Protein backbone atom coordinates (compact mmCIF):
# COMPACT_ATOMS: atom_id res chain seq x y z
CA UNK A 1 0.00 0.00 0.00
CA UNK A 2 1.34 3.39 -0.91
CA UNK A 3 2.15 5.64 2.04
CA UNK A 4 2.55 8.97 0.27
CA UNK A 5 0.20 11.86 0.87
CA UNK A 6 -1.23 11.77 -2.64
CA UNK A 7 -4.32 9.61 -3.01
CA UNK A 8 -3.63 6.17 -4.54
CA UNK A 9 -5.17 5.55 -7.92
CA UNK A 10 -5.54 9.25 -8.75
CA UNK A 11 -3.36 11.48 -10.87
CA UNK A 12 -0.50 13.08 -8.97
CA UNK A 13 0.46 15.57 -11.68
CA UNK A 14 -1.49 18.35 -13.31
CA UNK A 15 -2.22 17.10 -16.83
CA UNK A 16 -4.36 19.28 -19.07
CA UNK A 17 -6.31 17.34 -21.71
CA UNK A 18 -6.18 19.21 -25.01
CA UNK A 19 -9.54 20.30 -26.34
CA UNK A 20 -8.91 21.38 -29.93
CA UNK A 21 -7.19 20.12 -33.06
CA UNK A 22 -5.13 23.31 -33.10
CA UNK A 23 -3.60 22.32 -29.76
CA UNK A 24 -3.01 18.74 -30.89
CA UNK A 25 -1.51 20.01 -34.13
CA UNK A 26 0.87 22.19 -32.13
CA UNK A 27 2.03 19.08 -30.24
CA UNK A 28 2.62 17.31 -33.55
CA UNK A 29 4.67 20.28 -34.76
CA UNK A 30 6.67 20.31 -31.52
CA UNK A 31 7.45 16.60 -31.79
CA UNK A 32 8.47 17.02 -35.43
CA UNK A 33 10.77 19.94 -34.70
CA UNK A 34 12.43 18.14 -31.81
CA UNK A 35 13.00 15.09 -33.99
CA UNK A 36 14.59 17.31 -36.64
CA UNK A 37 12.09 16.36 -39.35
CA UNK A 38 10.77 18.63 -42.07
CA UNK A 39 7.07 18.54 -42.88
CA UNK A 40 7.97 16.75 -46.11
CA UNK A 41 9.92 14.05 -44.22
CA UNK A 42 7.10 13.50 -41.75
CA UNK A 43 4.56 13.33 -44.56
CA UNK A 44 6.69 10.75 -46.34
CA UNK A 45 6.68 8.53 -43.25
CA UNK A 46 2.95 8.95 -42.75
CA UNK A 47 1.99 8.62 -46.40
CA UNK A 48 0.68 12.20 -46.45
CA UNK A 49 1.46 15.18 -48.65
CA UNK A 50 3.47 17.98 -47.03
CA UNK A 51 0.47 20.30 -47.30
CA UNK A 52 -1.61 17.79 -45.32
CA UNK A 53 1.02 17.79 -42.56
CA UNK A 54 0.95 21.58 -42.58
CA UNK A 55 -2.84 21.56 -42.15
CA UNK A 56 -2.57 19.01 -39.32
CA UNK A 57 -0.11 21.22 -37.47
CA UNK A 58 -2.35 24.24 -38.02
CA UNK A 59 -5.34 22.36 -36.63
CA UNK A 60 -7.15 22.45 -39.97
CA UNK A 61 -7.06 18.69 -40.60
CA UNK A 62 -8.11 16.24 -37.88
CA UNK A 63 -6.22 12.97 -37.44
CA UNK A 64 -8.09 9.71 -37.15
CA UNK A 65 -7.09 7.18 -34.49
CA UNK A 66 -4.84 5.18 -36.80
CA UNK A 67 -3.05 8.28 -38.08
CA UNK A 68 -2.45 9.55 -34.57
CA UNK A 69 -1.09 6.14 -33.55
CA UNK A 70 1.24 6.25 -36.55
CA UNK A 71 2.44 9.74 -35.62
CA UNK A 72 3.16 8.51 -32.09
CA UNK A 73 5.07 5.52 -33.48
CA UNK A 74 7.19 7.69 -35.78
CA UNK A 75 8.30 9.91 -32.90
CA UNK A 76 8.60 7.15 -30.30
CA UNK A 77 6.04 8.82 -28.05
CA UNK A 78 2.80 7.71 -26.48
CA UNK A 79 -0.51 8.76 -28.03
CA UNK A 80 -1.32 10.42 -24.72
CA UNK A 81 1.65 12.77 -25.20
CA UNK A 82 -0.13 14.35 -28.17
CA UNK A 83 -3.42 14.67 -26.29
CA UNK A 84 -2.18 16.35 -23.11
CA UNK A 85 -0.03 19.27 -22.07
CA UNK A 86 3.18 18.49 -20.19
CA UNK A 87 3.16 18.52 -16.40
CA UNK A 88 2.48 22.04 -15.21
CA UNK A 89 5.72 22.19 -13.21
CA UNK A 90 7.66 21.68 -16.45
CA UNK A 91 5.44 23.80 -18.66
CA UNK A 92 5.56 26.72 -16.24
CA UNK A 93 9.32 27.03 -16.67
CA UNK A 94 9.59 26.57 -20.42
CA UNK A 95 8.94 30.19 -21.33
CA UNK A 96 11.80 31.31 -19.11
CA UNK A 97 14.40 28.90 -20.48
CA UNK A 98 16.50 28.94 -23.61
CA UNK A 99 15.07 27.09 -26.57
CA UNK A 100 18.43 25.35 -26.74
CA UNK A 101 18.34 21.77 -28.06
CA UNK A 102 19.95 20.50 -24.84
CA UNK A 103 17.21 22.05 -22.71
CA UNK A 104 14.50 20.57 -24.90
CA UNK A 105 16.05 17.12 -24.71
CA UNK A 106 16.29 17.29 -20.92
CA UNK A 107 12.69 18.45 -20.68
CA UNK A 108 11.56 15.65 -22.99
CA UNK A 109 13.31 13.04 -20.85
CA UNK A 110 12.01 14.53 -17.60
CA UNK A 111 8.49 14.67 -18.98
CA UNK A 112 8.66 11.08 -20.18
CA UNK A 113 10.03 9.79 -16.88
CA UNK A 114 7.51 11.80 -14.87
CA UNK A 115 4.64 10.30 -16.87
CA UNK A 116 6.02 6.81 -16.30
CA UNK A 117 6.38 7.46 -12.57
CA UNK A 118 2.81 8.73 -12.50
CA UNK A 119 1.61 5.56 -14.22
CA UNK A 120 3.32 3.26 -11.73
CA UNK A 121 1.92 5.27 -8.84
CA UNK A 122 -1.59 5.11 -10.28
CA UNK A 123 -1.46 1.31 -10.68
CA UNK A 124 -0.34 1.14 -7.04
CA UNK A 125 3.04 -0.52 -7.48
CA UNK A 126 5.23 2.50 -6.64
CA UNK A 127 5.38 4.18 -3.27
CA UNK A 128 8.13 6.09 -1.51
CA UNK A 129 8.50 7.80 1.87
CA UNK A 130 8.22 11.58 1.99
CA UNK A 131 10.95 13.69 3.60
CA UNK A 132 11.96 17.35 3.53
CA UNK A 133 14.59 19.32 5.39
CA UNK A 134 13.11 20.94 8.51
CA UNK A 135 14.32 24.38 7.41
CA UNK A 136 15.67 26.18 4.38
CA UNK A 137 19.27 26.99 3.50
CA UNK A 138 20.26 30.65 3.46
CA UNK A 139 24.04 30.56 4.08
CA UNK A 140 27.02 28.20 3.89
CA UNK A 141 26.73 27.12 7.53
CA UNK A 142 23.10 26.17 6.97
CA UNK A 143 24.12 24.29 3.81
CA UNK A 144 26.53 22.18 5.87
CA UNK A 145 23.91 21.67 8.58
CA UNK A 146 21.33 20.73 5.96
CA UNK A 147 23.71 18.17 4.48
CA UNK A 148 24.23 16.65 7.93
CA UNK A 149 20.46 16.51 8.44
CA UNK A 150 20.04 14.89 5.02
CA UNK A 151 22.63 12.26 5.91
CA UNK A 152 20.59 11.50 9.00
CA UNK A 153 17.51 10.99 6.84
CA UNK A 154 19.52 8.70 4.58
CA UNK A 155 20.83 6.70 7.54
CA UNK A 156 24.51 7.47 6.91
CA UNK A 157 25.81 9.88 9.53
CA UNK A 158 29.53 9.62 8.68
CA UNK A 159 31.97 8.23 6.14
CA UNK A 160 31.47 7.79 2.39
CA UNK A 161 27.87 7.85 1.16
CA UNK A 162 27.86 4.96 -1.30
CA UNK A 163 25.13 3.78 -3.69
CA UNK A 164 23.70 7.28 -3.75
CA UNK A 165 21.05 6.29 -6.29
CA UNK A 166 19.59 3.72 -3.90
CA UNK A 167 20.04 5.88 -0.81
CA UNK A 168 18.03 8.85 -2.07
CA UNK A 169 14.90 6.72 -2.41
CA UNK A 170 14.71 6.76 1.40
CA UNK A 171 13.68 10.41 1.13
CA UNK A 172 11.32 10.04 -1.83
CA UNK A 173 13.69 10.75 -4.73
CA UNK A 174 13.91 8.52 -7.81
CA UNK A 175 17.25 8.96 -9.58
CA UNK A 176 17.98 8.14 -13.22
CA UNK A 177 21.11 8.41 -15.33
CA UNK A 178 20.72 8.67 -19.12
CA UNK A 179 23.22 9.53 -21.81
CA UNK A 180 22.25 13.08 -22.74
CA UNK A 181 25.38 13.60 -24.82
CA UNK A 182 28.38 15.89 -24.28
CA UNK A 183 26.23 18.94 -23.65
CA UNK A 184 25.98 21.70 -21.07
CA UNK A 185 23.24 19.75 -19.32
CA UNK A 186 24.26 18.27 -15.97
CA UNK A 187 20.81 17.15 -14.93
CA UNK A 188 17.36 18.19 -13.89
CA UNK A 189 14.70 17.68 -11.29
CA UNK A 190 10.91 17.62 -11.29
CA UNK A 191 8.46 16.95 -8.49
CA UNK A 192 5.70 14.45 -9.24
CA UNK A 193 3.24 14.95 -6.42
CA UNK A 194 5.30 14.03 -3.35
CA UNK A 195 7.80 12.01 -5.37
CA UNK A 196 10.94 13.63 -6.74
CA UNK A 197 12.47 12.64 -10.06
CA UNK A 198 16.14 13.44 -10.69
CA UNK A 199 17.85 12.91 -14.03
CA UNK A 200 21.63 13.19 -14.34
CA UNK A 201 23.66 13.24 -17.52
CA UNK A 202 25.40 9.87 -17.66
CA UNK A 203 27.95 11.27 -20.10
CA UNK A 204 29.70 13.07 -17.23
CA UNK A 205 32.54 11.39 -15.38
CA UNK A 206 31.56 9.11 -12.44
CA UNK A 207 32.43 11.58 -9.69
CA UNK A 208 30.54 14.39 -11.36
CA UNK A 209 27.47 12.19 -11.81
CA UNK A 210 27.34 11.63 -8.06
CA UNK A 211 27.83 15.33 -7.35
CA UNK A 212 25.07 16.20 -9.80
CA UNK A 213 22.69 13.77 -8.08
CA UNK A 214 23.61 15.20 -4.67
CA UNK A 215 22.80 18.63 -6.10
CA UNK A 216 19.39 17.45 -7.33
CA UNK A 217 18.78 15.91 -3.90
CA UNK A 218 19.26 19.40 -2.50
CA UNK A 219 16.52 20.71 -4.77
CA UNK A 220 14.29 17.83 -3.70
CA UNK A 221 14.75 18.26 0.04
CA UNK A 222 14.24 22.01 -0.30
CA UNK A 223 10.88 21.33 -2.03
CA UNK A 224 11.72 22.84 -5.41
CA UNK A 225 9.29 21.94 -8.21
CA UNK A 226 11.51 21.96 -11.28
CA UNK A 227 15.13 22.67 -12.16
CA UNK A 228 17.29 22.34 -15.25
CA UNK A 229 20.93 22.45 -14.22
CA UNK A 230 23.81 23.63 -16.36
CA UNK A 231 27.37 23.45 -15.08
CA UNK A 232 26.44 22.26 -11.61
CA UNK A 233 30.00 22.82 -10.40
CA UNK A 234 29.74 26.53 -11.24
CA UNK A 235 27.25 28.60 -9.27
CA UNK A 236 24.93 30.78 -11.36
CA UNK A 237 23.34 32.51 -8.41
CA UNK A 238 23.37 32.45 -4.62
CA UNK A 239 20.82 29.66 -4.34
CA UNK A 240 22.71 27.38 -6.70
CA UNK A 241 25.93 28.15 -4.84
CA UNK A 242 24.31 27.07 -1.57
CA UNK A 243 22.99 23.86 -3.13
CA UNK A 244 26.48 23.16 -4.47
CA UNK A 245 27.78 23.57 -0.93
CA UNK A 246 25.04 21.26 0.34
CA UNK A 247 26.10 18.63 -2.23
CA UNK A 248 29.78 18.91 -1.29
CA UNK A 249 29.08 18.51 2.43
CA UNK A 250 26.64 15.67 1.76
CA UNK A 251 29.25 13.65 -0.13
CA UNK A 252 32.27 14.81 1.90
CA UNK A 253 31.20 15.76 5.44
CA UNK A 254 33.78 17.84 7.26
CA UNK A 255 34.23 15.73 10.43
CA UNK A 256 34.65 12.48 8.48
CA UNK A 257 36.97 13.98 5.88
CA UNK A 258 39.18 15.61 8.51
CA UNK A 259 39.43 12.38 10.49
CA UNK A 260 40.37 10.36 7.42
CA UNK A 261 42.86 13.05 6.34
CA UNK A 262 44.59 12.82 9.72
CA UNK A 263 44.64 9.04 9.51
CA UNK A 264 46.19 9.10 6.03
CA UNK A 265 48.73 11.74 7.09
CA UNK A 266 50.33 9.28 9.50
CA UNK A 267 51.54 7.08 6.66
CA UNK A 268 51.72 9.48 3.72
CA UNK A 269 53.35 12.91 3.60
CA UNK A 270 52.25 13.67 0.03
CA UNK A 271 48.94 15.54 0.24
CA UNK A 272 48.19 14.81 -3.43
CA UNK A 273 48.29 11.08 -2.75
CA UNK A 274 46.03 11.56 0.26
CA UNK A 275 43.51 13.42 -1.87
CA UNK A 276 43.58 10.72 -4.55
CA UNK A 277 42.68 8.18 -1.86
CA UNK A 278 39.90 10.41 -0.52
CA UNK A 279 38.46 11.06 -3.99
CA UNK A 280 38.32 7.30 -4.63
CA UNK A 281 36.91 6.39 -1.22
CA UNK A 282 34.25 9.10 -1.29
CA UNK A 283 33.64 8.60 -5.05
CA UNK A 284 33.87 12.25 -5.97
CA UNK A 285 35.55 14.08 -8.83
CA UNK A 286 39.04 15.46 -8.43
CA UNK A 287 37.74 19.03 -8.61
CA UNK A 288 35.18 18.36 -5.87
CA UNK A 289 37.76 16.69 -3.61
CA UNK A 290 40.29 19.50 -4.01
CA UNK A 291 37.64 22.21 -3.51
CA UNK A 292 36.28 20.60 -0.36
CA UNK A 293 39.80 20.14 1.02
CA UNK A 294 40.35 23.87 0.55
CA UNK A 295 36.99 24.71 2.14
CA UNK A 296 37.86 22.60 5.19
CA UNK A 297 41.33 24.13 5.51
CA UNK A 298 43.16 20.88 4.77
CA UNK A 299 45.20 22.55 2.00
CA UNK A 300 46.24 26.10 1.16
CA UNK A 301 45.24 28.17 -1.84
CA UNK A 302 48.69 27.52 -3.33
CA UNK A 303 48.17 23.77 -2.83
CA UNK A 304 44.77 24.08 -4.47
CA UNK A 305 46.19 25.74 -7.58
CA UNK A 306 48.91 23.11 -7.83
CA UNK A 307 46.51 20.20 -7.38
CA UNK A 308 44.05 21.53 -9.95
CA UNK A 309 46.87 21.45 -12.49
CA UNK A 310 47.92 17.91 -11.55
CA UNK A 311 44.82 15.81 -12.01
CA UNK A 312 45.31 12.11 -11.27
CA UNK A 313 45.68 9.61 -14.10
CA UNK A 314 44.67 5.92 -14.12
CA UNK A 315 48.34 5.12 -13.43
CA UNK A 316 48.16 7.10 -10.18
CA UNK A 317 45.31 4.93 -8.94
CA UNK A 318 47.16 1.78 -10.02
CA UNK A 319 50.30 2.86 -8.16
CA UNK A 320 48.41 3.64 -4.96
CA UNK A 321 46.45 0.41 -5.27
CA UNK A 322 42.98 1.91 -5.05
CA UNK A 323 39.99 1.69 -7.38
CA UNK A 324 37.37 4.30 -8.20
CA UNK A 325 34.05 2.44 -8.25
CA UNK A 326 31.56 3.89 -10.72
CA UNK A 327 27.96 4.72 -9.90
CA UNK A 328 25.11 5.95 -12.12
CA UNK A 329 26.56 4.51 -15.31
CA UNK A 330 23.88 4.96 -17.99
CA UNK A 331 21.34 3.57 -18.44
CA UNK A 332 20.76 3.59 -14.67
CA UNK A 333 17.14 3.26 -13.54
CA UNK A 334 15.95 4.08 -10.03
CA UNK A 335 15.76 0.72 -8.20
CA UNK A 336 12.29 1.39 -6.78
CA UNK A 337 11.02 2.45 -10.18
CA UNK A 338 12.39 -0.66 -11.92
CA UNK A 339 10.93 -2.88 -9.22
CA UNK A 340 7.55 -1.18 -9.56
CA UNK A 341 7.56 -1.69 -13.34
CA UNK A 342 8.22 -5.43 -13.06
CA UNK A 343 5.69 -5.71 -10.25
CA UNK A 344 3.05 -4.02 -12.41
CA UNK A 345 3.78 -6.45 -15.23
CA UNK A 346 3.61 -9.48 -12.96
CA UNK A 347 0.24 -8.29 -11.67
CA UNK A 348 -0.99 -8.03 -15.24
CA UNK A 349 -1.76 -4.30 -15.19
CA UNK A 350 0.73 -3.38 -17.94
CA UNK A 351 1.82 -5.28 -21.04
CA UNK A 352 5.23 -6.77 -21.76
CA UNK A 353 5.90 -4.12 -24.40
CA UNK A 354 5.01 -1.31 -22.01
CA UNK A 355 7.21 -2.84 -19.32
CA UNK A 356 10.15 -2.93 -21.71
CA UNK A 357 9.50 0.73 -22.55
CA UNK A 358 9.42 1.65 -18.86
CA UNK A 359 12.71 -0.17 -18.35
CA UNK A 360 14.25 1.69 -21.32
CA UNK A 361 14.96 -1.51 -23.26
CA UNK A 362 17.36 -2.81 -20.63
CA UNK A 363 15.43 -6.11 -20.71
CA UNK A 364 13.77 -8.23 -23.37
CA UNK A 365 10.43 -10.02 -23.28
CA UNK A 366 12.30 -13.24 -22.51
CA UNK A 367 13.80 -11.63 -19.39
CA UNK A 368 10.41 -10.84 -17.85
CA UNK A 369 8.85 -13.12 -15.24
CA UNK A 370 5.60 -14.97 -15.85
CA UNK A 371 2.68 -12.62 -15.32
CA UNK A 372 0.22 -13.66 -12.64
CA UNK A 373 -3.48 -13.86 -13.31
CA UNK A 374 -4.88 -11.99 -10.32
CA UNK A 375 -8.42 -12.99 -9.32
CA UNK A 376 -10.85 -10.06 -9.28
CA UNK A 377 -11.64 -10.80 -5.64
CA UNK A 378 -8.03 -10.04 -4.74
CA UNK A 379 -8.42 -6.52 -6.17
CA UNK A 380 -11.50 -5.74 -4.06
CA UNK A 381 -9.58 -3.94 -1.25
CA UNK A 382 -7.97 -1.62 -3.81
CA UNK A 383 -11.32 -0.62 -5.28
CA UNK A 384 -12.76 -0.09 -1.81
CA UNK A 385 -9.91 2.26 -0.87
CA UNK A 386 -10.45 4.31 -4.04
CA UNK A 387 -14.21 4.56 -3.63
N, C-alpha and C positions, 0 to 999 in steps of 0.2 A: 504494500500500500504506500502510496506516495505521501511524504510528510512535508511537502512544501506548502506555502501559504496559498498558492493558486489552487483553484478548484479542479480536481481530477476530471478528465474527460471534457474539459472546456478549453477554448483557445486561450493561450497565455500571451499572445502577441496581438497587436492591433493590425488586423488585415482588412483592407478596404476592398470590397468586391466591386470591380469596374462595372459601370452601368451603361456604357455606350460603345459603339464600334469605333468611334474616334479614339477613345481611351485605349481600347484593345489594339487598334492600329498603331498607336504610339508605342506600345510595348513591343510590337513586332519590329518597328523601326529601330527601337533601342537595341533589341537582341541582334538585329542585322548589323548595326553599326559596330557593336562590340565584337562581333564575330569577324568584322572586316570584309563583309560581303557588299557588293553593289546590288542594286535592285535587279539588275539583269541576271547576276549570278544566283540570287535567291529564286528568281522566277524560273531559271533553268532547272534548279533542283526540285521545284514544286510543279513544274509543267505548266507554268503560267507566263503570260507575256509581261514584260517589264511594266507596262502601263497598268496592268491588273495589280501588280505588287504596289505600285504607287497609289492606286485607289484604296487598296487595303490599308496602307499606312495612313492615309488621309481619312479613314473611316467611311469611305464612300462605297466600299464593296465588302459585305459581310463574308465571313468564312464559315463554311459548314463544319460539322464535327470532324470529318475525315481530314479536311484541309488544315484545321487547327492542330490536329494530332500530328500531321506531317510537318508542320512548321516547328512544333515542339521537338520532334525527332531530329530535324535538321540542325537545330541549335543545341541539342542535348539538354533541354530544359523540360520541366514538367508542364503539362497543359495549364495547371493552376497558376503557374508563373505569369502567363499571359492574361489571366482573368482577375488578378489581384494586384494591388499596389504592394511595394515592399513594406517591410515592417516600419512602423512610423519612426522608431528610433534611428533607423538608417536614413529614411527618406528626409527626415527633418534636418539632417546635416548635409545633404547632397548639394544644396544650393550654395553652401559656404565653402565647399571644397573645390580644388582644381579639377578640371575635367580630364586630368592626366590619365593615360591608359592604365598606369599602375594603380591609381586610386579606384578606377572602375573595376579592375580585376579583383582587388581586395574586397570591394563592396559586393561584387557578385558572389565571391566565395563565402563571405560572412552571411549574406542573405540566404544562400543555399543551405549552409550548415544550420542557420537558425530555424529554417523551415523544417529541416530534418529533426532537429531537437524538439521542436514543437510537436511534430508527428509522434515521436516516441513517448513524449509526455502524455499526449492525448489518448494513446492506446494503453497507457498505464504500465509501461515497462521501464520508464526512466524516472527516478526520483533522486534528489540530492539534498543534503542539509543546507540550511541557509545561515550564513554568518556575515557580519559586517564589523568593521572596526568600531569600537565604542565612541571614538571621537575623530575629528578630521585631522589633517596634517597642514600646519601653517608655517613651520620652520624646520630646520635641519634636525634639531633635537627631537621634535615630534615625529619626524620621519624615522629616526632610529628607534624611538619608542614604539611607533606603529609597527615597524618590522619585527620587533621583539614580541609584540602582542600577536601578530600574525603567526609567528613561529609557534606560539602557545596554542593557537587554534589548529595548527597543522600537526601538533604533537611532537615537535622537534625543537626543544629549547636551545640546544647548543650543538656545535659541530657542523659538518657538511649537511646540507639539505639535499638528499639524493632522491632520484625518481620524482622530480618536481611535477611532472605531468600527472602522476597518480596522486601525489600529495594534495594538490590544489582542489581535487574533487571533495575533500573533506570540508571545504568552505563553499561548496556550490559552484565551482568553476570547472567547465569542460574545456580542455586544452587540445588543440589540433596543430599539427605542423604539416604544411603543404609546400611544395616547390612553387614559389611565386616568381621565380626567375631573379636574375641579378639586378634588382631594381632598388629604388629608394625606400621601398616598403619594408618595414621591420615586422609589422604585425598590426592587429586590430582587435577591438573588443566590442561586443554588443551584449546587452542584457535581454534575456528572453524570459519575461516574467521575473521570477526570483532566481533563475539560473543564469549564470554568466557563460559566455562563449568567447574564448580567446583563440586567435589564429596567429601563429608565428610563421615567418618566412623560413622554410627549411633550407633555403639556399645559403643562409648565413652559417658561419662556423659554429661548432657545437657550443662553445662557451657563450657566444652571443645569443644563440637560440634560448638558452636558459635565462640569460639576463632579460631578454625580451619578454619571456613568459612571466618572470618576476615583476616586470613593469606592468604587464596587463593585469596581474593579480592585484597590484596596487589600485588600478582603476576599478577593479571589481569590488574590493573591500571598501573603497571610498564611495561606492554606489553610483559610479558614472553610468551613463546609458549607452554611449557609443564613442569610440575613439578610433582614429586611423593614425598610426604612428610611423613617422619618418625619422630615421636617424635617432633611434632611441638613446644612444649614447651621448647625444648632443642636445642639451636642453633648448627648447624653443621659447619657453616662457617660465615664469616662476613655478607654476604648478607642475609642469613636466620635470623641472629640475628637482623638485621635492619627491616626485614619484621615482625618478632615477635614484635618488638617495635612499628611498625606501627599498628599492630593488637591491642596491648594493649591500645594505645592512641585512636584508633578508637572506641573501646568499652567503654573505661574509660578515657575520655578527662580530662586533668589536671584541668582546671578552674572549670568545673562542679563538679568533684569529691571533690576538695578542698572546694567548697561552701557547698556541701551537708555534708561533714565531719564536718564543722564548725556548721552547723545547728543541726546535730545530737549530737554534743558535749554539746550543751546547756542543753539537757535533759538526757544525758547518759554519765557517766564518764568511763565506761568500753569500751576500744577501740576494744575489740574482738566483743562485741555486735554491735558496730557501723559497723564493717567490715562485719558482717553477714548480716546486713540490706543492705549495699552497694552491696554485692555480689548478693543478691536476686533482688534488684531493677535494677541493671545493667546486671543481668542474665549472670554472669561470674563464673568460677570455683573459689574455695577457693584459690588455688595456684595463679591464675591470680590476684585476688583481693589483696592478701597479697603482691605480688611482686610489683604491681602498687603503693600500699600505700607506700612501701619502696622507690620506684623510686621517688615519689613525696614528700618525706620527711615527710609523715604523721606519720610514725612510725620509730623506731630505728632498728638497726640490731638485737639487743637483743630481741626486740618485735617480729621481723620477725621470729627468730628462735623459740620463744615460740609459736607463732600463727601457724607455720607450723606443730608443734607437737600436736596442739589442734584443729583439724579439726571439724567443726560443724556437729552435728548429726540431724536427723529429729526432735528430741525432742527440740533442740535449736530453730529451726524455729517455732515449735508449741508454745514454751514459749514466744517468742518475738511477735508472732502473725503475721508472714509474710510468704508468699508463694513464692516458686521459680517456676515460670512458665516455662515449657519446650518448646523449639523450636527444629526444625529439628529432630523430632522423626521419625525413619524410619518405613515405606517407606515414604519419603517426596520428592515430585516432585516439580520442579520449577513451580510457578503459571502460568507464561506466556507460558511455555512449555505445561502444561496440558491443558490450554485453547486452544492453537494452535492445539493440537491433536484432541480435541472434535470438534473444528471448521472445521478441515479437514474432519472429518467423516461426519459432518452435510452437508458439501458441496458435499459429495459423491466422494471425491478424494482418500480416503483410506477405506478399509473394516472394518467391526466391529471387526474381529479377530485382524487385525493389530492395531486398536485403543486400544484394550485391552492390546496388547503387549507393545505399547508405554506407556501406563499408568501403566505398571508393575503389571497387574492383580489386581489393586485396585478397579476396577469396573467389572461388568458383562455385558453381552449383553443386559440384561433387564434394566440396568441403563442408557444406552445410549439414547440420544434423537432420534427422528425420522429424518432420513436423508432427506435432501431436494433434489429434482430433479431440478438441475440448468439448465435452457435453454441454449443452445449453444450460443445464441445471447448475453447472459449476460457475457460470457467469452471472448467476442471479444476484449475488452480493454486490457486484460491480454496478449493475443496473439500479439496485436499490439505493446505493450511495449517491448516484447521479440524480435520481428522481427528487 
